[in-house]
């Protein structure tokens, strides 16, 4: 899930530890967000986008495989 976010993190060398600190959440919660077990909160998404990836929209950054499938079938 969230392949764009993961790819951009890799490109800009943003570590999960950075996100944990910025969002003030633990590793378990962050991993649950990345796996889709927990939804991202809008404030978390905005913090990540503004601090690290301002050149991307939230929709682009947090696109999931499910949202891609929905676009293709529309």
NUZA-201624 format. One line per field, with one value per residue (C-alpha): residue number from 1; z, x, y. Coordinates in steps of 0.5 Angstrom, whole numbers. Each point is the difference from the previous one (the first is absolute). Example, Ala and Ser with C-alpha at 12.3 -4.5 7.8 and 13.67 -1.06 7.14 Angstrom:
<pts>
num = (1 2) $
zz = (16 -2) $
xx = (25 2) $
yy = (-9 7) $
</pts>
This chain:
<pts>
num = (1 2 3 4 5 6 7 8 9 10 11 12 13 14 15 16 17 18 19 20 21 22 23 24 25 26 27 28 29 30 31 32 33 34 35 36 37 38 39 40 41 42 43 44 45 46 47 48 49 50 51 52 53 54 55 56 57 58 59 60 61 62 63 64 65 66 67 68 69 70 71 72 73 74) $
zz = (0 -1 -5 -2 7 1 -7 2 7 -3 -5 5 5 5 6 3 7 -3 -1 7 3 -4 1 7 -1 2 -6 1 -2 -5 -3 1 -4 -6 0 0 6 3 -4 -1 4 -5 5 -1 -7 -1 5 -4 -7 2 4 -5 -7 -1 -8 1 1 6 -5 -4 6 4 -6 1 -4 1 -2 -7 -1 1 -5 -5 0 0) $
xx = (0 2 5 1 1 5 4 0 3 5 2 1 3 -6 0 -6 4 -1 -7 -1 3 -4 -7 2 -2 3 3 -6 -5 4 1 -8 -1 5 -3 -8 -2 -1 -2 5 -3 -1 5 5 0 0 6 4 -2 2 7 2 -3 -4 1 -5 -8 -3 -3 6 4 -5 -3 -1 0 -8 -1 4 -4 -7 3 1 -7 -3) $
yy = (0 7 -1 7 2 -6 2 8 -2 -4 5 6 -5 1 -5 -3 2 7 -1 -2 6 5 -4 -2 -7 -6 -5 -5 5 3 -7 -1 6 -2 -7 3 -3 7 6 6 6 6 4 -5 0 7 0 -5 4 7 -2 -5 0 6 -1 -5 0 -4 -4 -2 -1 -5 -3 -8 -6 0 7 -1 -6 4 5 -5 -3 7) $
</pts>
